[in-house]
Amino acid sequence: MGAPGPLNLITDVAGLRVGHAVDEKVRTGVTVILPDNRAACSVDVRGGGSGTRETDLLRPEAAMPAVDALCLSGGSAFGLDSASGAMQWLVERGRGFGVRGHVVPIVPAAILFDLANGGDKAWGREPPYRQLGYAACEVATAGDFALGNIGAGFGAMAGRLKGGLGSASWQEEDGLVVAALVAANPVGSVLTPGNGAFWAAPFEQGDEFGGLGAAPDAEIALGIAAECRIARPAPAGHMGGHVGGHTCIGVVATNATFDKSALRQVAVMAHDGLARAIRPVHTPMDGDTIFALATATWQDRGDAAGRDWQIARTGSIAADCMARAVARAVWSAEPLGELDSARGLLRRQQEEKR
């Protein structure tokens, strides 16, 4: 048995800090996950439109054992430069991988597509992402942080609604903590066809994303039957129905002591959380990327024979946390430009039924 952590955020995992920076004019942002110490990390990438940096180093057979930070960014491929800003911040503090008298910070990154959200993308010779990556490190904290229109989720879209940044955590009685953070920007919908419930409703803890309850069985069946009939891209220049490029990018983290091989399996399982919260998911227009990171601040007392069970337990919890984080991201989001919020849509529908 267990329960959400005190903050119900990824910072419930001891040894993690999270920072955000946004550019409101551009309608974009960056989120940095900053471990207090170098941490083991792996990744799993799905969908047909991914954008990543330094992920080859996270393969189990690669020599690099740990990372210094992770960057999640808007901006499509331009956003990958956010990792350069985080690297500069780390270098100034002597943090990174030591090699022949030099310090090289290892900062994998993933990006989502938010170029069509109506912001001013005429940034000239230098996109803002390097500066945003540095700024996010400057304000990284181990405590509470906002959800919704913040960091990498600032300019995100979720189907035809405003997407955002979400997080959720879970703490087991024996001390294991697992948590997720996601910038939710999917092509698919997080709401059932009647728009009265979240697909992730069966996993909700309390009323963390509205307490609306699950959809009727008939509505769920309708959604399953129709999940591939998503909207076609709207004409050029129209934002509301655009599905030309999206992506959910996120991190699952644990205080367990895992190596990259174990974390790769956790990242694979965590993608089930996206499938529980979004329909359809992992489409050709998505580049869904989930990092898995371990701070090794808690040691399982079991023997080596229980390692696979511990990985499976962690991955299962991570998937549930990811589903909850997606719904919290969209529930917490505020309208932006033409994009309506889920809360606004649901409120109007409730009023119409009265």
Secondary structure by P-SEA (a helix, b strand, c coil): cccccccccccccccbbbbbbbccccccbbbbbcccccccccccccccccccccccccccccccccccccccccccccccaaaaaaaaaaaaaccccccccbbbbbbbbbbbbccccccccccccccaaaaaaaaaaaaccccccccccccccccccccccbbbbbccccccccccccccccccccccccccccccccccccccccccccccccccaaaaaaaaacccccccccccccccccccbbbbbbcccccccccaaaaaaaaaaaaaaaaaccccccccccbbbbbbbbcccccccccccaaaaaaaaaaaaaaaaaaaaaaaaaaacccccccccaaaaaaaaaaaac
